[in-house]
């Protein structure tokens, strides 16, 4: 579902794409690969990308894997939108 959603969003040629992680309760290796793919696809299309928010367990996974900076993760949706709007 996430892969389809990000590809659908990118097909609309936005200036930026924020993946809001608020509703996640788990993020394993498959989810991380999908997020990384979405980030690469966005960058290849010239679209600014980041992830935002999420419960503590998901943020911890991003920290442990050191993917938070790669995915340009922000602690809140508002912070992500503010940064991408700049």
PyMOL CGO cylinders between C-alpha atoms (Angstrom):
from pymol import cmd
from pymol.cgo import CYLINDER

trace = [
    CYLINDER, 0.00, 0.00, 0.00, 2.77, 2.43, 0.88, 0.3, 1, 1, 1, 1, 1, 1,
    CYLINDER, 2.77, 2.43, 0.88, 4.64, 1.78, -2.36, 0.3, 1, 1, 1, 1, 1, 1,
    CYLINDER, 4.64, 1.78, -2.36, 1.46, 2.36, -4.39, 0.3, 1, 1, 1, 1, 1, 1,
    CYLINDER, 1.46, 2.36, -4.39, 0.63, 5.51, -2.43, 0.3, 1, 1, 1, 1, 1, 1,
    CYLINDER, 0.63, 5.51, -2.43, 4.07, 7.08, -2.88, 0.3, 1, 1, 1, 1, 1, 1,
    CYLINDER, 4.07, 7.08, -2.88, 4.22, 6.20, -6.56, 0.3, 1, 1, 1, 1, 1, 1,
    CYLINDER, 4.22, 6.20, -6.56, 0.73, 7.62, -7.06, 0.3, 1, 1, 1, 1, 1, 1,
    CYLINDER, 0.73, 7.62, -7.06, 1.72, 10.80, -5.29, 0.3, 1, 1, 1, 1, 1, 1,
    CYLINDER, 1.72, 10.80, -5.29, 4.89, 11.14, -7.36, 0.3, 1, 1, 1, 1, 1, 1,
    CYLINDER, 4.89, 11.14, -7.36, 2.91, 10.62, -10.57, 0.3, 1, 1, 1, 1, 1, 1,
    CYLINDER, 2.91, 10.62, -10.57, 1.16, 13.92, -9.79, 0.3, 1, 1, 1, 1, 1, 1,
    CYLINDER, 1.16, 13.92, -9.79, 4.55, 15.72, -10.02, 0.3, 1, 1, 1, 1, 1, 1,
    CYLINDER, 4.55, 15.72, -10.02, 4.44, 17.52, -6.65, 0.3, 1, 1, 1, 1, 1, 1,
    CYLINDER, 4.44, 17.52, -6.65, 7.16, 19.89, -5.44, 0.3, 1, 1, 1, 1, 1, 1,
    CYLINDER, 7.16, 19.89, -5.44, 7.59, 17.79, -2.30, 0.3, 1, 1, 1, 1, 1, 1,
    CYLINDER, 7.59, 17.79, -2.30, 6.41, 14.57, -0.72, 0.3, 1, 1, 1, 1, 1, 1,
    CYLINDER, 6.41, 14.57, -0.72, 6.04, 14.00, 3.02, 0.3, 1, 1, 1, 1, 1, 1,
    CYLINDER, 6.04, 14.00, 3.02, 5.31, 10.51, 4.31, 0.3, 1, 1, 1, 1, 1, 1,
    CYLINDER, 5.31, 10.51, 4.31, 3.50, 10.91, 7.63, 0.3, 1, 1, 1, 1, 1, 1,
    CYLINDER, 3.50, 10.91, 7.63, 4.39, 7.95, 9.85, 0.3, 1, 1, 1, 1, 1, 1,
    CYLINDER, 4.39, 7.95, 9.85, 1.89, 8.80, 12.59, 0.3, 1, 1, 1, 1, 1, 1,
    CYLINDER, 1.89, 8.80, 12.59, -0.36, 5.77, 12.01, 0.3, 1, 1, 1, 1, 1, 1,
    CYLINDER, -0.36, 5.77, 12.01, 2.41, 3.19, 12.02, 0.3, 1, 1, 1, 1, 1, 1,
    CYLINDER, 2.41, 3.19, 12.02, 2.68, 0.71, 14.86, 0.3, 1, 1, 1, 1, 1, 1,
    CYLINDER, 2.68, 0.71, 14.86, 5.60, -1.22, 13.36, 0.3, 1, 1, 1, 1, 1, 1,
    CYLINDER, 5.60, -1.22, 13.36, 8.24, -0.64, 10.70, 0.3, 1, 1, 1, 1, 1, 1,
    CYLINDER, 8.24, -0.64, 10.70, 10.40, -3.58, 9.69, 0.3, 1, 1, 1, 1, 1, 1,
    CYLINDER, 10.40, -3.58, 9.69, 12.92, -4.08, 6.93, 0.3, 1, 1, 1, 1, 1, 1,
    CYLINDER, 12.92, -4.08, 6.93, 10.28, -4.22, 4.19, 0.3, 1, 1, 1, 1, 1, 1,
    CYLINDER, 10.28, -4.22, 4.19, 8.84, -0.87, 5.26, 0.3, 1, 1, 1, 1, 1, 1,
    CYLINDER, 8.84, -0.87, 5.26, 12.30, 0.67, 5.40, 0.3, 1, 1, 1, 1, 1, 1,
    CYLINDER, 12.30, 0.67, 5.40, 13.06, -0.55, 1.87, 0.3, 1, 1, 1, 1, 1, 1,
    CYLINDER, 13.06, -0.55, 1.87, 9.81, 0.96, 0.60, 0.3, 1, 1, 1, 1, 1, 1,
    CYLINDER, 9.81, 0.96, 0.60, 10.62, 4.28, 2.28, 0.3, 1, 1, 1, 1, 1, 1,
    CYLINDER, 10.62, 4.28, 2.28, 14.14, 4.25, 0.81, 0.3, 1, 1, 1, 1, 1, 1,
    CYLINDER, 14.14, 4.25, 0.81, 12.76, 3.43, -2.64, 0.3, 1, 1, 1, 1, 1, 1,
    CYLINDER, 12.76, 3.43, -2.64, 10.25, 6.27, -2.35, 0.3, 1, 1, 1, 1, 1, 1,
    CYLINDER, 10.25, 6.27, -2.35, 13.04, 8.65, -1.34, 0.3, 1, 1, 1, 1, 1, 1,
    CYLINDER, 13.04, 8.65, -1.34, 15.19, 7.61, -4.32, 0.3, 1, 1, 1, 1, 1, 1,
    CYLINDER, 15.19, 7.61, -4.32, 12.27, 7.83, -6.74, 0.3, 1, 1, 1, 1, 1, 1,
    CYLINDER, 12.27, 7.83, -6.74, 11.34, 11.27, -5.43, 0.3, 1, 1, 1, 1, 1, 1,
    CYLINDER, 11.34, 11.27, -5.43, 14.89, 12.56, -5.74, 0.3, 1, 1, 1, 1, 1, 1,
    CYLINDER, 14.89, 12.56, -5.74, 15.19, 11.13, -9.27, 0.3, 1, 1, 1, 1, 1, 1,
    CYLINDER, 15.19, 11.13, -9.27, 12.03, 13.04, -10.20, 0.3, 1, 1, 1, 1, 1, 1,
    CYLINDER, 12.03, 13.04, -10.20, 13.31, 16.26, -8.61, 0.3, 1, 1, 1, 1, 1, 1,
    CYLINDER, 13.31, 16.26, -8.61, 10.80, 16.05, -5.76, 0.3, 1, 1, 1, 1, 1, 1,
    CYLINDER, 10.80, 16.05, -5.76, 11.89, 16.96, -2.23, 0.3, 1, 1, 1, 1, 1, 1,
    CYLINDER, 11.89, 16.96, -2.23, 11.17, 14.06, 0.16, 0.3, 1, 1, 1, 1, 1, 1,
    CYLINDER, 11.17, 14.06, 0.16, 10.98, 13.50, 3.89, 0.3, 1, 1, 1, 1, 1, 1,
    CYLINDER, 10.98, 13.50, 3.89, 9.25, 11.43, 6.53, 0.3, 1, 1, 1, 1, 1, 1,
    CYLINDER, 9.25, 11.43, 6.53, 7.54, 12.90, 9.57, 0.3, 1, 1, 1, 1, 1, 1,
    CYLINDER, 7.54, 12.90, 9.57, 6.29, 12.06, 13.04, 0.3, 1, 1, 1, 1, 1, 1,
    CYLINDER, 6.29, 12.06, 13.04, 5.53, 8.47, 14.03, 0.3, 1, 1, 1, 1, 1, 1,
    CYLINDER, 5.53, 8.47, 14.03, 5.35, 6.70, 17.35, 0.3, 1, 1, 1, 1, 1, 1,
    CYLINDER, 5.35, 6.70, 17.35, 8.46, 6.24, 19.48, 0.3, 1, 1, 1, 1, 1, 1,
    CYLINDER, 8.46, 6.24, 19.48, 9.05, 2.67, 18.30, 0.3, 1, 1, 1, 1, 1, 1,
    CYLINDER, 9.05, 2.67, 18.30, 9.15, 3.75, 14.65, 0.3, 1, 1, 1, 1, 1, 1,
    CYLINDER, 9.15, 3.75, 14.65, 11.39, 6.71, 15.39, 0.3, 1, 1, 1, 1, 1, 1,
    CYLINDER, 11.39, 6.71, 15.39, 13.69, 4.33, 17.30, 0.3, 1, 1, 1, 1, 1, 1,
    CYLINDER, 13.69, 4.33, 17.30, 13.95, 2.05, 14.25, 0.3, 1, 1, 1, 1, 1, 1,
    CYLINDER, 13.95, 2.05, 14.25, 14.98, 5.05, 12.14, 0.3, 1, 1, 1, 1, 1, 1,
    CYLINDER, 14.98, 5.05, 12.14, 17.56, 5.95, 14.78, 0.3, 1, 1, 1, 1, 1, 1,
    CYLINDER, 17.56, 5.95, 14.78, 19.00, 2.45, 15.12, 0.3, 1, 1, 1, 1, 1, 1,
    CYLINDER, 19.00, 2.45, 15.12, 19.26, 1.97, 11.36, 0.3, 1, 1, 1, 1, 1, 1,
    CYLINDER, 19.26, 1.97, 11.36, 20.57, 5.52, 10.93, 0.3, 1, 1, 1, 1, 1, 1,
    CYLINDER, 20.57, 5.52, 10.93, 17.99, 6.09, 8.20, 0.3, 1, 1, 1, 1, 1, 1,
    CYLINDER, 17.99, 6.09, 8.20, 16.40, 9.12, 9.88, 0.3, 1, 1, 1, 1, 1, 1,
    CYLINDER, 16.40, 9.12, 9.88, 18.84, 11.56, 8.28, 0.3, 1, 1, 1, 1, 1, 1,
    CYLINDER, 18.84, 11.56, 8.28, 18.75, 9.73, 4.94, 0.3, 1, 1, 1, 1, 1, 1,
    CYLINDER, 18.75, 9.73, 4.94, 14.93, 9.99, 4.88, 0.3, 1, 1, 1, 1, 1, 1,
    CYLINDER, 14.93, 9.99, 4.88, 15.19, 13.55, 6.25, 0.3, 1, 1, 1, 1, 1, 1,
    CYLINDER, 15.19, 13.55, 6.25, 12.90, 12.52, 9.11, 0.3, 1, 1, 1, 1, 1, 1,
    CYLINDER, 12.90, 12.52, 9.11, 11.31, 15.33, 11.12, 0.3, 1, 1, 1, 1, 1, 1,
    CYLINDER, 11.31, 15.33, 11.12, 9.65, 14.99, 14.51, 0.3, 1, 1, 1, 1, 1, 1,
    CYLINDER, 9.65, 14.99, 14.51, 6.34, 16.45, 13.38, 0.3, 1, 1, 1, 1, 1, 1,
    CYLINDER, 6.34, 16.45, 13.38, 4.35, 16.92, 10.21, 0.3, 1, 1, 1, 1, 1, 1,
    CYLINDER, 4.35, 16.92, 10.21, 4.36, 20.68, 10.79, 0.3, 1, 1, 1, 1, 1, 1,
    CYLINDER, 4.36, 20.68, 10.79, 8.17, 20.71, 10.97, 0.3, 1, 1, 1, 1, 1, 1,
    CYLINDER, 8.17, 20.71, 10.97, 8.46, 18.68, 7.77, 0.3, 1, 1, 1, 1, 1, 1,
    CYLINDER, 8.46, 18.68, 7.77, 6.04, 20.91, 5.88, 0.3, 1, 1, 1, 1, 1, 1,
    CYLINDER, 6.04, 20.91, 5.88, 7.76, 24.05, 7.14, 0.3, 1, 1, 1, 1, 1, 1,
    CYLINDER, 7.76, 24.05, 7.14, 11.18, 22.80, 6.05, 0.3, 1, 1, 1, 1, 1, 1,
    CYLINDER, 11.18, 22.80, 6.05, 10.01, 21.64, 2.62, 0.3, 1, 1, 1, 1, 1, 1,
    CYLINDER, 10.01, 21.64, 2.62, 8.18, 24.90, 2.02, 0.3, 1, 1, 1, 1, 1, 1,
    CYLINDER, 8.18, 24.90, 2.02, 11.39, 26.89, 2.58, 0.3, 1, 1, 1, 1, 1, 1,
]
cmd.load_cgo(trace, "trace")
